[in-house]
Amino acid sequence: MKKKKLYTVGIDIGGTTTKIGLVNCNNNKFVLERYVEVDTLPGQNNLDKMLDVIIKEINKFKKEITACGVGVAALINTKDGVVIKAPNVLWSEVNLKKVFHRKINLPIIIENDANVATVGIYHTIIKKKYPNYKNIICLTLGTGIGGGIIIDGKLLMGTSATAAEVGHFVIKVNGEKCGCGSYGCLERFIGARWFIKDIVETLKTSKYDTIIYELVNNDLSLLTPKLLYEAALKKDKFALEQWKKFGKYLAVGVCNLINILNPEIIVFTGGVAKASKFFLPFLKKEIKNYFWPVISKSRYYPAKYVKYVVVADKKIYGVIGAGILAYENFLSL
């Protein structure tokens, strides 16, 4: 008798775009067979309409789907399926699991978007290239800073399933106010919106010799990480200095993670990770200043053995990861 194929659906809800995929989970190989993107409809008043759009796309897959995983850029209570706060989607205290269940009869898990991306990257990239490595940290570098942690091959959840909010490590006491309400968070310095905001303020305060003015047609409101990256590619000294600063701040957060978790691999993903050639060398250099400098020359120096992996485009990994989490929680024996 032919074994029935196991299919899950992975959904990754972002502030602008929602990605939906059909994941074939046969033999633990996790293959993305179908993939579609739709516009996100932000706001709680659009929630029902948004879910109707998603379910319409799921029905087009025409497969017997057995479970569903959903990633959202938000603080999540996974146990209850509640989106506590999703600033980019404009949801607050939404029981997404319950709302989904009103519309579709499937087991559903709701998780943070960085966690589902971490699971997707771990299973489809890390396990293939480094099959013996089971302790990884994934940092998503984008508008904000997210994170996911795999310990002994399993996603670290924490008591209330809100572990790995690494963007809100405080790296500067009494620092600038972050969007989370705290002060001096890592995200406040290198989350794209804050990183660019601070650069724009610098350029408004003084005139610098930089091609950035030309790239934005003298309208600094048009500056983005992509344009800053382009300026760096042209060896613009000001742009290179900003990426150096980015690497130094990121090094503080990474050093804290190495101290606490002693990982084998740290993955950088998300849109800003594309600029890794400009910030990663400085990060590696700064690690030696922050992580046990007195033993930095020892052959037993733990930070020396950490591998850094860049997955610049995390587009599909959140979808695959959400599908894998659905499989692991509801179908895996």
Residue frames as qw, qx, qy, qz and C-alpha x, y, z in Angstrom:
[[0.000, 0.887, 0.462, 0.000, 0.00, 0.00, 0.00],
 [0.411, 0.503, -0.017, 0.760, 1.37, 3.37, -1.04],
 [0.358, -0.449, -0.468, 0.672, 2.16, 5.65, 1.88],
 [0.099, 0.902, 0.388, 0.160, 0.09, 8.84, 1.92],
 [0.437, 0.362, -0.128, 0.813, 2.10, 12.03, 1.55],
 [0.333, -0.695, -0.459, 0.442, 2.09, 14.46, 4.45],
 [0.261, 0.541, 0.180, 0.779, 1.51, 18.08, 3.54],
 [0.254, -0.663, -0.436, 0.553, 1.46, 21.12, 5.79],
 [0.256, 0.838, 0.214, 0.432, 0.90, 24.79, 5.03],
 [0.510, -0.324, -0.210, 0.769, 3.40, 27.40, 6.14],
 [0.095, 0.889, 0.319, 0.314, 2.32, 31.04, 6.40],
 [0.505, -0.201, -0.173, 0.821, 4.60, 34.01, 7.07],
 [0.027, 0.894, 0.423, 0.147, 2.68, 37.23, 7.79],
 [0.475, -0.081, -0.068, 0.874, 4.74, 40.39, 7.39],
 [0.041, 0.577, 0.278, -0.767, 3.86, 44.06, 7.52],
 [0.306, 0.483, -0.339, -0.747, 3.69, 44.38, 3.72],
 [0.605, 0.245, -0.643, -0.401, 3.54, 40.86, 2.29],
 [0.752, -0.231, 0.525, -0.324, 2.13, 37.54, 3.43],
 [0.326, 0.419, -0.803, -0.271, 3.82, 34.41, 2.08],
 [0.839, -0.055, 0.348, -0.415, 1.98, 31.07, 1.84],
 [0.304, 0.483, -0.789, -0.228, 3.53, 27.74, 0.93],
 [0.959, -0.076, -0.059, -0.268, 2.70, 24.06, 0.60],
 [0.081, -0.645, 0.752, -0.104, 5.35, 21.97, 2.39],
 [0.896, 0.062, -0.413, -0.151, 5.84, 18.29, 1.57],
 [0.416, -0.675, 0.529, -0.302, 7.00, 16.70, 4.84],
 [0.988, 0.075, -0.106, -0.082, 7.58, 13.18, 3.52],
 [0.883, 0.055, -0.205, 0.419, 10.65, 11.44, 4.96],
 [0.448, -0.770, -0.080, 0.448, 11.58, 14.59, 6.92],
 [0.563, 0.165, 0.320, 0.744, 12.92, 16.21, 3.75],
 [0.010, -0.768, -0.329, 0.549, 10.63, 19.26, 3.88],
 [0.329, 0.130, 0.525, 0.774, 10.24, 20.40, 0.29],
 [0.251, 0.524, 0.221, -0.784, 8.41, 23.62, -0.61],
 [0.410, 0.291, 0.793, 0.345, 6.16, 22.50, -3.49],
 [0.123, 0.753, 0.460, 0.454, 4.01, 25.59, -3.97],
 [0.349, -0.366, -0.259, 0.823, 4.52, 29.21, -2.99],
 [0.102, 0.729, 0.449, 0.507, 2.46, 32.36, -3.34],
 [0.235, -0.168, -0.329, 0.899, 2.56, 35.93, -2.00],
 [0.066, -0.773, -0.549, -0.312, -0.38, 38.20, -1.22],
 [0.042, 0.554, -0.180, 0.812, -0.60, 41.72, 0.16],
 [0.285, -0.310, -0.742, 0.522, -0.96, 41.97, 3.93],
 [0.215, -0.700, -0.336, -0.592, -4.01, 43.91, 5.08],
 [0.284, 0.079, -0.610, 0.736, -2.88, 45.57, 8.32],
 [0.365, -0.234, 0.179, -0.883, -5.25, 46.45, 11.17],
 [0.223, 0.082, 0.913, -0.332, -7.54, 44.36, 13.37],
 [0.558, 0.457, 0.252, -0.645, -10.55, 45.58, 11.42],
 [0.586, 0.521, -0.476, -0.399, -9.09, 43.80, 8.36],
 [0.329, -0.366, 0.863, -0.116, -8.29, 40.53, 10.17],
 [0.713, 0.272, 0.600, -0.238, -11.23, 38.49, 8.83],
 [0.621, 0.749, -0.075, -0.218, -10.66, 39.76, 5.29],
 [0.066, 0.709, -0.700, -0.054, -6.95, 38.94, 5.56],
 [0.463, -0.175, 0.860, -0.128, -7.61, 35.37, 6.68],
 [0.739, 0.496, 0.362, -0.278, -10.17, 34.89, 3.91],
 [0.455, 0.782, -0.388, -0.176, -7.50, 35.82, 1.36],
 [0.142, -0.518, 0.841, -0.056, -5.05, 33.34, 2.93],
 [0.610, 0.077, 0.754, -0.233, -7.57, 30.48, 3.02],
 [0.693, 0.648, 0.055, -0.312, -8.56, 31.14, -0.59],
 [0.322, 0.707, -0.624, -0.090, -4.93, 30.60, -1.59],
 [0.355, -0.300, 0.866, -0.184, -4.62, 27.46, 0.58],
 [0.742, 0.316, 0.491, -0.330, -7.65, 25.96, -1.15],
 [0.585, 0.713, -0.278, -0.266, -5.92, 26.42, -4.51],
 [0.124, -0.551, 0.825, 0.029, -3.19, 23.96, -3.46],
 [0.858, 0.104, -0.234, -0.445, -5.73, 21.11, -3.87],
 [0.471, 0.241, -0.813, 0.242, -3.84, 18.79, -1.55],
 [0.702, -0.570, -0.414, -0.103, -4.91, 17.01, 1.62],
 [0.158, 0.602, -0.431, 0.654, -3.34, 19.35, 4.16],
 [0.681, -0.339, -0.635, 0.137, -2.87, 17.96, 7.64],
 [0.469, -0.666, -0.295, 0.499, -1.65, 20.95, 9.71],
 [0.288, 0.840, 0.120, 0.444, -0.82, 24.63, 9.47],
 [0.580, -0.397, -0.198, 0.683, 1.99, 26.79, 10.87],
 [0.157, 0.911, 0.226, 0.307, 1.84, 30.59, 11.01],
 [0.563, -0.182, -0.172, 0.787, 4.70, 33.01, 11.62],
 [0.015, 0.932, 0.287, 0.223, 4.01, 36.63, 12.52],
 [0.402, 0.371, -0.284, 0.787, 6.41, 39.52, 13.13],
 [0.497, -0.654, -0.076, -0.565, 5.19, 39.90, 16.68],
 [0.138, -0.306, 0.802, -0.494, 5.51, 39.02, 20.33],
 [0.684, -0.089, -0.552, -0.469, 3.59, 35.73, 20.53],
 [0.536, -0.278, 0.687, -0.404, 2.13, 33.51, 23.21],
 [0.352, 0.224, -0.820, -0.392, 2.45, 30.24, 21.29],
 [0.062, 0.124, 0.941, -0.308, 0.63, 28.14, 23.87],
 [0.320, 0.563, 0.570, -0.507, -2.62, 30.08, 23.42],
 [0.443, 0.429, 0.575, 0.538, -1.96, 31.22, 19.86],
 [0.042, -0.932, -0.302, 0.197, -2.19, 34.88, 20.86],
 [0.484, 0.477, 0.028, 0.733, -0.47, 37.72, 19.01],
 [0.389, -0.630, -0.394, 0.545, 0.38, 39.97, 21.94],
 [0.066, 0.853, -0.041, -0.516, 1.75, 42.85, 19.87],
 [0.659, 0.248, 0.491, 0.514, 2.43, 43.05, 16.13],
 [0.063, -0.664, -0.029, 0.745, 3.47, 46.67, 15.38],
 [0.022, -0.249, 0.608, 0.753, 3.88, 46.20, 11.61],
 [0.132, -0.327, -0.860, -0.369, 0.55, 44.40, 11.15],
 [0.287, -0.288, 0.128, -0.904, -1.21, 46.64, 13.71],
 [0.727, -0.349, -0.547, -0.226, -2.57, 43.74, 15.80],
 [0.055, -0.419, 0.625, -0.656, -2.75, 43.73, 19.56],
 [0.408, -0.045, 0.765, -0.497, -3.99, 40.94, 21.87],
 [0.710, 0.257, -0.296, -0.585, -5.40, 38.93, 18.95],
 [0.663, -0.158, 0.726, -0.093, -6.13, 35.23, 19.48],
 [0.372, 0.487, -0.551, -0.567, -5.09, 34.34, 15.95],
 [0.002, 0.068, -0.997, -0.036, -5.40, 30.62, 16.56],
 [0.300, 0.425, 0.725, -0.452, -9.03, 30.96, 17.57],
 [0.416, 0.628, -0.042, -0.656, -9.86, 33.21, 14.61],
 [0.223, 0.379, -0.805, -0.398, -8.18, 30.76, 12.20],
 [0.111, 0.091, 0.981, -0.130, -10.12, 27.85, 13.69],
 [0.444, 0.502, 0.413, -0.617, -13.38, 29.63, 12.91],
 [0.511, 0.653, -0.238, -0.506, -12.46, 29.48, 9.24],
 [0.610, 0.433, -0.654, -0.111, -10.41, 26.31, 8.75],
 [0.893, -0.373, 0.125, -0.218, -10.51, 22.90, 10.44],
 [0.766, 0.379, -0.406, 0.325, -6.80, 22.20, 10.87],
 [0.693, -0.561, -0.154, 0.427, -4.37, 21.93, 13.80],
 [0.328, 0.839, -0.017, 0.434, -2.60, 25.31, 13.90],
 [0.646, -0.450, -0.180, 0.590, 0.51, 26.64, 15.61],
 [0.160, 0.958, 0.053, 0.231, 1.22, 30.39, 15.83],
 [0.764, -0.321, -0.010, 0.559, 4.86, 31.44, 16.24],
 [0.099, -0.848, 0.147, 0.499, 7.17, 34.44, 15.96],
 [0.712, 0.692, -0.082, -0.084, 8.47, 35.06, 12.42],
 [0.105, 0.743, -0.656, 0.080, 12.15, 34.91, 13.44],
 [0.582, -0.253, 0.747, -0.199, 11.57, 31.53, 15.08],
 [0.843, 0.389, 0.347, -0.132, 9.94, 30.04, 12.00],
 [0.497, 0.802, -0.331, -0.005, 12.75, 31.41, 9.80],
 [0.230, -0.622, 0.735, -0.142, 15.29, 29.85, 12.19],
 [0.751, 0.010, 0.638, -0.169, 13.59, 26.45, 11.96],
 [0.760, 0.634, 0.098, -0.102, 13.46, 26.69, 8.16],
 [0.285, 0.813, -0.504, 0.065, 17.15, 27.63, 7.86],
 [0.454, -0.473, 0.735, -0.172, 18.20, 24.97, 10.35],
 [0.790, 0.133, 0.586, -0.124, 16.44, 22.12, 8.57],
 [0.737, 0.649, 0.187, 0.018, 17.10, 23.13, 4.95],
 [0.391, 0.824, -0.343, 0.225, 20.60, 24.65, 5.14],
 [0.252, -0.691, 0.615, -0.282, 22.47, 23.97, 8.39],
 [0.823, -0.167, 0.513, -0.177, 21.56, 20.28, 8.80],
 [0.866, 0.491, 0.061, 0.067, 22.67, 19.60, 5.23],
 [0.426, 0.762, -0.355, 0.334, 25.97, 21.47, 5.38],
 [0.018, 0.460, -0.715, 0.526, 26.79, 20.84, 9.05],
 [0.704, -0.261, -0.563, -0.346, 24.87, 17.65, 9.98],
 [0.618, -0.213, -0.632, 0.417, 26.50, 17.30, 13.40],
 [0.082, 0.127, -0.266, 0.952, 25.77, 20.85, 14.56],
 [0.280, -0.577, -0.759, -0.113, 22.74, 21.21, 16.83],
 [0.290, -0.712, -0.350, 0.536, 23.28, 24.53, 18.60],
 [0.338, 0.328, 0.327, 0.819, 22.66, 27.59, 16.45],
 [0.017, 0.653, 0.358, -0.667, 21.52, 31.17, 16.82],
 [0.338, 0.496, 0.539, 0.591, 19.77, 32.97, 14.00],
 [0.073, -0.549, -0.221, 0.803, 19.63, 36.76, 13.91],
 [0.367, 0.668, 0.559, 0.327, 17.20, 38.44, 11.51],
 [0.266, -0.381, 0.012, 0.885, 18.51, 41.83, 10.46],
 [0.146, 0.571, 0.619, 0.519, 15.78, 43.98, 8.99],
 [0.194, -0.738, -0.155, -0.628, 13.48, 46.80, 10.03],
 [0.627, -0.676, 0.268, -0.281, 13.87, 45.38, 13.53],
 [0.212, 0.465, -0.852, 0.113, 16.19, 42.76, 15.00],
 [0.887, -0.212, 0.017, -0.411, 14.75, 39.32, 15.66],
 [0.044, 0.507, -0.856, 0.089, 16.20, 36.03, 16.73],
 [0.937, -0.111, -0.126, -0.305, 15.68, 32.31, 17.03],
 [0.155, -0.602, 0.765, -0.165, 17.72, 29.76, 18.99],
 [0.910, 0.047, -0.365, -0.188, 18.16, 26.04, 18.39],
 [0.275, -0.588, 0.706, -0.282, 19.56, 24.05, 21.34],
 [0.384, -0.121, 0.915, -0.036, 20.29, 20.33, 20.90],
 [0.028, 0.147, 0.826, 0.544, 18.33, 20.42, 17.65],
 [0.094, -0.679, -0.728, 0.003, 15.18, 21.92, 19.19],
 [0.040, 0.660, 0.135, 0.738, 13.76, 25.43, 19.07],
 [0.264, -0.170, -0.602, 0.735, 14.19, 27.24, 22.39],
 [0.184, -0.671, -0.562, -0.446, 10.79, 28.52, 23.47],
 [0.018, 0.254, -0.432, 0.865, 11.10, 29.66, 27.09],
 [0.117, 0.240, 0.804, -0.531, 8.44, 29.60, 29.81],
 [0.420, 0.617, 0.414, -0.521, 5.87, 31.65, 27.91],
 [0.680, 0.398, 0.502, 0.355, 7.28, 30.93, 24.43],
 [0.205, 0.978, 0.035, 0.024, 8.80, 34.40, 24.06],
 [0.691, -0.459, 0.295, 0.474, 12.49, 33.40, 24.16],
 [0.597, 0.114, 0.421, 0.673, 15.12, 34.85, 21.80],
 [0.151, 0.953, 0.251, 0.081, 13.91, 38.47, 21.68],
 [0.714, -0.166, 0.024, 0.680, 17.55, 39.34, 21.10],
 [0.243, 0.611, 0.215, 0.723, 16.78, 42.71, 19.53],
 [0.379, -0.816, -0.093, -0.426, 15.79, 43.92, 22.98],
 [0.748, -0.223, -0.260, 0.569, 19.03, 43.13, 24.76],
 [0.101, -0.994, -0.005, 0.036, 19.98, 46.39, 26.45],
 [0.805, 0.181, -0.045, 0.563, 23.47, 47.28, 25.21],
 [0.240, 0.354, -0.158, 0.890, 23.57, 50.86, 26.49],
 [0.256, -0.557, -0.661, 0.433, 22.24, 51.85, 29.91],
 [0.056, 0.754, 0.252, -0.603, 20.04, 54.96, 29.65],
 [0.272, -0.037, 0.607, 0.746, 20.40, 54.83, 25.88],
 [0.320, 0.051, -0.278, -0.904, 17.92, 56.08, 23.29],
 [0.627, 0.121, 0.529, -0.558, 14.29, 54.96, 23.54],
 [0.051, -0.040, 0.920, 0.387, 13.35, 51.86, 21.56],
 [0.490, -0.158, -0.426, -0.743, 9.98, 51.09, 19.98],
 [0.562, -0.268, -0.781, 0.052, 9.41, 48.44, 22.68],
 [0.439, -0.837, -0.168, -0.281, 9.32, 51.19, 25.33],
 [0.780, -0.477, 0.009, 0.405, 12.70, 50.37, 26.85],
 [0.112, 0.955, -0.248, -0.114, 15.97, 52.25, 26.36],
 [0.127, -0.697, 0.691, 0.143, 19.29, 51.30, 24.77],
 [0.883, 0.108, 0.447, -0.098, 18.13, 48.10, 23.02],
 [0.473, -0.174, 0.657, 0.560, 20.27, 46.51, 20.32],
 [0.359, 0.609, 0.652, 0.274, 17.40, 47.08, 17.87],
 [0.013, -0.950, -0.184, 0.252, 17.46, 50.80, 18.65],
 [0.242, -0.703, 0.440, 0.504, 20.97, 51.01, 17.22],
 [0.095, -0.288, 0.796, 0.523, 20.96, 48.58, 14.28],
 [0.440, 0.546, 0.705, -0.109, 17.31, 47.91, 13.45],
 [0.425, 0.342, 0.444, 0.711, 17.12, 49.38, 9.91],
 [0.036, -0.866, -0.372, -0.333, 14.65, 52.15, 10.72],
 [0.474, -0.857, 0.005, 0.204, 16.72, 53.40, 13.67],
 [0.687, -0.183, 0.335, 0.618, 20.09, 52.81, 11.99],
 [0.348, 0.497, 0.426, 0.671, 19.05, 54.90, 8.98],
 [0.213, -0.919, -0.297, -0.149, 17.30, 57.53, 11.13],
 [0.577, -0.701, 0.088, 0.410, 20.50, 58.15, 13.09],
 [0.567, 0.034, 0.408, 0.714, 22.56, 58.41, 9.89],
 [0.144, 0.739, 0.437, 0.492, 20.10, 60.91, 8.42],
 [0.377, -0.911, -0.149, 0.081, 20.32, 63.01, 11.60],
 [0.638, -0.421, 0.248, 0.595, 24.12, 62.96, 11.32],
 [0.439, 0.289, 0.482, 0.701, 24.02, 64.07, 7.68],
 [0.045, -0.866, -0.388, -0.313, 21.59, 66.86, 8.52],
 [0.517, -0.801, -0.063, 0.295, 23.80, 68.15, 11.32],
 [0.269, -0.674, 0.443, 0.527, 27.01, 68.43, 9.30],
 [0.702, 0.630, -0.199, -0.268, 28.03, 68.28, 5.65],
 [0.698, -0.348, 0.594, 0.199, 30.04, 65.16, 4.79],
 [0.269, 0.527, -0.629, -0.503, 32.01, 64.19, 1.71],
 [0.447, 0.067, 0.887, -0.098, 29.78, 61.31, 0.62],
 [0.151, -0.024, -0.682, -0.716, 27.97, 60.17, -2.52],
 [0.039, 0.432, 0.860, -0.271, 24.88, 59.47, -0.44],
 [0.205, 0.562, 0.171, -0.783, 23.50, 62.95, -1.24],
 [0.271, 0.333, -0.601, -0.674, 23.73, 62.06, -4.93],
 [0.114, -0.101, -0.982, -0.115, 22.15, 58.62, -4.49],
 [0.016, 0.574, 0.747, -0.334, 19.11, 60.12, -2.76],
 [0.192, 0.628, 0.387, 0.648, 18.91, 63.21, -5.03],
 [0.088, 0.286, -0.329, 0.896, 19.56, 65.39, -1.95],
 [0.665, -0.405, -0.093, -0.620, 16.41, 64.03, -0.28],
 [0.042, 0.368, -0.863, 0.344, 17.71, 62.21, 2.80],
 [0.693, -0.017, 0.424, -0.582, 14.25, 60.81, 3.53],
 [0.853, 0.366, -0.247, -0.279, 14.91, 58.41, 0.63],
 [0.122, 0.565, -0.802, 0.152, 17.95, 56.82, 2.29],
 [0.948, -0.155, -0.036, -0.276, 17.67, 53.05, 2.84],
 [0.681, -0.469, 0.538, 0.164, 20.08, 50.28, 3.89],
 [0.796, 0.387, 0.386, 0.259, 20.21, 49.24, 0.23],
 [0.347, 0.899, -0.033, 0.264, 21.44, 52.69, -0.84],
 [0.397, -0.812, 0.427, -0.038, 23.94, 52.76, 2.03],
 [0.832, -0.098, 0.508, 0.200, 25.16, 49.36, 0.79],
 [0.657, 0.660, 0.222, 0.287, 25.49, 50.74, -2.76],
 [0.012, 0.958, -0.236, 0.160, 27.51, 53.67, -1.44],
 [0.637, -0.566, 0.518, 0.069, 29.81, 51.25, 0.39],
 [0.848, 0.262, 0.396, 0.236, 30.27, 49.22, -2.81],
 [0.456, 0.816, 0.027, 0.354, 31.58, 52.43, -4.38],
 [0.664, -0.031, -0.341, 0.665, 34.08, 52.67, -1.47],
 [0.152, -0.781, -0.074, -0.601, 32.37, 55.72, 0.02],
 [0.327, 0.218, -0.674, 0.626, 34.24, 56.38, 3.29],
 [0.411, -0.212, 0.314, -0.829, 31.24, 57.73, 5.18],
 [0.860, -0.042, -0.226, -0.456, 29.09, 54.69, 4.23],
 [0.711, 0.174, -0.642, 0.230, 31.89, 52.26, 5.12],
 [0.053, 0.267, -0.595, 0.756, 32.19, 53.92, 8.52],
 [0.646, -0.173, 0.122, -0.733, 28.46, 53.46, 9.17],
 [0.902, 0.031, -0.390, -0.181, 28.67, 49.73, 8.40],
 [0.459, 0.274, -0.667, 0.519, 31.70, 49.50, 10.67],
 [0.292, -0.248, 0.437, -0.814, 29.63, 51.05, 13.45],
 [0.835, -0.060, -0.175, -0.518, 26.82, 48.58, 12.68],
 [0.783, 0.156, -0.587, 0.134, 29.27, 45.69, 13.10],
 [0.173, 0.292, -0.629, 0.699, 30.52, 47.03, 16.42],
 [0.554, -0.189, 0.273, -0.764, 27.02, 47.30, 17.90],
 [0.892, 0.046, -0.307, -0.328, 26.06, 43.88, 16.56],
 [0.547, 0.302, -0.702, 0.341, 29.23, 42.44, 18.12],
 [0.231, -0.292, 0.571, -0.732, 28.01, 43.46, 21.59],
 [0.806, -0.027, 0.109, -0.581, 24.78, 41.49, 21.14],
 [0.846, 0.268, -0.457, -0.060, 26.56, 38.50, 19.58],
 [0.266, 0.396, -0.721, 0.503, 29.13, 38.44, 22.38],
 [0.514, -0.217, 0.467, -0.686, 26.33, 38.27, 24.97],
 [0.906, 0.125, -0.094, -0.392, 24.79, 35.35, 23.07],
 [0.674, 0.370, -0.612, 0.185, 28.11, 33.49, 22.89],
 [0.055, -0.382, 0.672, -0.632, 28.63, 34.03, 26.63],
 [0.652, -0.093, 0.384, -0.647, 25.21, 32.66, 27.49],
 [0.900, 0.224, 0.144, -0.345, 24.69, 29.89, 24.91],
 [0.374, -0.477, 0.740, 0.292, 28.08, 28.83, 23.52],
 [0.798, 0.477, 0.186, -0.317, 26.70, 28.17, 20.01],
 [0.691, -0.047, 0.552, 0.464, 28.36, 26.32, 17.14],
 [0.289, 0.359, 0.510, 0.727, 26.89, 28.55, 14.42],
 [0.112, 0.610, 0.330, -0.712, 25.46, 32.06, 14.25],
 [0.356, 0.456, 0.652, 0.490, 23.32, 32.80, 11.20],
 [0.072, 0.451, 0.088, -0.885, 22.64, 36.30, 9.90],
 [0.227, 0.422, 0.781, 0.400, 19.60, 36.64, 7.67],
 [0.082, 0.844, 0.400, -0.349, 17.16, 39.30, 6.49],
 [0.480, 0.844, 0.146, 0.190, 17.54, 42.20, 4.06],
 [0.118, -0.938, 0.323, -0.034, 20.37, 43.96, 5.90],
 [0.800, -0.321, 0.468, 0.194, 22.43, 40.74, 6.00],
 [0.741, 0.600, 0.171, 0.248, 23.20, 41.39, 2.31],
 [0.156, 0.908, -0.268, 0.282, 25.68, 44.00, 3.52],
 [0.873, -0.471, 0.065, 0.105, 27.58, 41.44, 5.65],
 [0.775, 0.295, -0.037, 0.557, 30.83, 41.93, 3.69],
 [0.140, 0.682, -0.118, 0.708, 30.97, 45.41, 5.18],
 [0.491, -0.665, 0.231, -0.513, 30.03, 44.71, 8.81],
 [0.971, -0.195, -0.134, -0.021, 31.05, 41.08, 9.50],
 [0.678, 0.320, -0.364, 0.553, 34.84, 41.69, 9.52],
 [0.071, -0.536, 0.335, -0.771, 34.40, 44.37, 12.19],
 [0.816, -0.403, -0.017, -0.415, 32.06, 42.15, 14.20],
 [0.938, 0.001, -0.273, 0.215, 34.67, 39.37, 14.29],
 [0.422, 0.425, -0.357, 0.717, 37.35, 41.84, 15.32],
 [0.335, -0.536, 0.207, -0.746, 35.22, 43.37, 18.08],
 [0.891, -0.299, -0.289, -0.179, 34.25, 39.97, 19.52],
 [0.734, 0.084, -0.430, 0.518, 37.82, 39.65, 20.78],
 [0.049, 0.390, -0.288, 0.873, 37.41, 42.91, 22.69],
 [0.593, -0.347, 0.063, -0.724, 34.16, 41.84, 24.35],
 [0.955, -0.166, -0.161, -0.187, 34.46, 38.07, 24.87],
 [0.846, -0.460, 0.148, 0.228, 37.10, 37.10, 27.43],
 [0.418, 0.861, -0.277, 0.081, 39.92, 39.22, 25.94],
 [0.360, -0.705, 0.606, -0.079, 42.43, 37.75, 28.43],
 [0.658, -0.115, 0.737, 0.098, 42.21, 34.33, 26.74],
 [0.618, 0.678, 0.014, -0.398, 41.72, 35.46, 23.13],
 [0.327, 0.644, -0.670, -0.171, 45.03, 33.88, 22.07],
 [0.493, -0.229, 0.814, -0.206, 44.30, 30.53, 23.72],
 [0.233, 0.075, -0.846, -0.474, 43.60, 27.52, 21.50],
 [0.083, -0.394, -0.894, 0.197, 40.65, 26.84, 23.82],
 [0.145, 0.219, 0.104, -0.959, 39.07, 30.26, 23.13],
 [0.414, 0.413, 0.791, -0.182, 35.36, 29.38, 22.63],
 [0.382, 0.763, 0.115, -0.509, 34.55, 32.27, 20.30],
 [0.022, -0.524, 0.691, 0.498, 37.22, 31.05, 17.88],
 [0.187, 0.057, 0.964, 0.182, 35.14, 28.00, 16.98],
 [0.414, 0.594, 0.484, -0.492, 31.89, 29.83, 16.20],
 [0.329, 0.195, 0.649, 0.658, 31.00, 29.67, 12.51],
 [0.250, 0.519, 0.184, -0.797, 29.22, 32.64, 10.93],
 [0.306, 0.303, 0.808, 0.402, 26.76, 31.88, 8.14],
 [0.224, 0.345, 0.017, -0.911, 24.95, 34.48, 6.03],
 [0.244, 0.445, 0.834, 0.217, 21.57, 33.65, 4.47],
 [0.033, -0.088, 0.063, 0.994, 20.83, 36.98, 2.83],
 [0.481, -0.120, -0.357, -0.791, 17.36, 36.11, 1.53],
 [0.177, 0.014, 0.886, -0.428, 15.10, 34.63, 4.19],
 [0.489, 0.068, -0.230, -0.839, 12.03, 34.98, 1.96],
 [0.745, -0.049, -0.550, -0.376, 11.07, 31.28, 1.75],
 [0.384, 0.131, -0.825, 0.393, 12.58, 30.03, 4.99],
 [0.328, -0.056, 0.470, -0.818, 9.84, 31.48, 7.20],
 [0.770, 0.105, -0.192, -0.600, 7.22, 29.65, 5.13],
 [0.698, 0.170, -0.695, 0.026, 9.14, 26.36, 5.21],
 [0.145, 0.180, -0.734, 0.639, 9.88, 26.76, 8.92],
 [0.541, -0.056, 0.272, -0.794, 6.21, 27.38, 9.74],
 [0.838, 0.124, -0.370, -0.382, 5.29, 24.22, 7.82],
 [0.540, 0.221, -0.756, 0.297, 7.98, 22.23, 9.63],
 [0.149, -0.174, 0.610, -0.759, 6.78, 23.45, 13.04],
 [0.748, 0.001, 0.002, -0.663, 3.26, 22.31, 12.15],
 [0.798, 0.185, -0.568, -0.082, 4.66, 18.90, 11.25],
 [0.346, 0.243, -0.743, 0.518, 6.79, 18.61, 14.40],
 [0.294, -0.130, 0.493, -0.809, 3.96, 19.66, 16.71],
 [0.723, 0.121, 0.219, -0.643, 1.09, 17.66, 15.20],
 [0.878, 0.350, -0.198, -0.260, 2.35, 14.92, 12.86],
 [0.359, 0.554, -0.728, 0.186, 5.82, 13.78, 13.87],
 [0.898, -0.324, -0.269, -0.129, 5.93, 10.47, 15.74]]
